[in-house]
Amino acid sequence: MAIKYAGTTDSALWAEIRVMEVEIASTRCSCESIRMRHQADTFLEEELSQDGMSIGMMWTILDMYKEAVLLTRDYDIENEAIALSRMGKMFDKILKMRVKAHESYRAAFDLAQTLLPRDLNNYTWFKDTKEALERFQRNIVLEEQQREEAEKAPILKKLEPELKILQTIANFELYSVVGAQKLLKHIYEKHPPKTPYKFDGSKLDRVATHAALKEAIVNYHPDRQAVFGIEWKVLCGEITKYLTQRYEHFK
């Protein structure tokens, strides 16, 4: 049914008018978002240039960036991503709230991916976002490594006598078949795998020894040992290290 609008009953014209109204509303929201973001940028720059930083003002600026995000949501992906990136930077560099920073940067990056195949690598906000996420990932890996090292330290101390013997045997005739066989024999006899396995080292030539080392690495790999307790897992990590070293010399 045709709808009367401004003296006309042309439904096609009415549809065009509705499209224009949506486009105007979208443009208005984008412009208001950009204005809000630029104002927040200005306030932030002024605040950082002063001797004393007002935390209250920082939260006000953050609220302005949030408003810039809300104004563009579902209308303008790029400007929403830029405002989210600014929020991430504030959480990261000023408020020192890493989790919130990561959430904002991640949201900005995910939005940026929807703009592909457009290349954003030359835009400062995108470079900041990408570099921050890479830094967060490096820190997560480093913290995990440090946690694991701290957990392993007392266990390695306890295992020190056994590990010294293992190291001595592992370094015996490093490039020889005899040395490799001696290492395999010691490991399987003194530290048999938790999963039943029968090792026969009586007739190993160089090719067979290489294969036996590879199989031993699989049998003792620490990723497969978690169910047997942390001490056994740590020991297997050290065993795998020496087996891998020997295996590499057989390539």
Buried (B, 14 or more C-beta within 10 A) or exposed (E): EEEEEEEEEBEEBBEEBEEEEEEEEBEEBBEBBBEBBEEBBEBBEEBEEEEEEEEEBBEEBBEBBBBBBBBBEEBBBBBBBBBBBBBBBBBBEBBEEEEBBBBBBBBBBEBBEEEEEEEBEEBEBBEBBBEBBEEBEEEEEEEEEEEEEEEBEEBBEEBEEEBEEBEEBBEBEEEEBEBBBBBBBBBBEEBEBBEEEEBEBEEBEEEBBBEBBBBBBEBBBBEBBEEBEEBBBBBBBBBBBBBBBBBEBBE
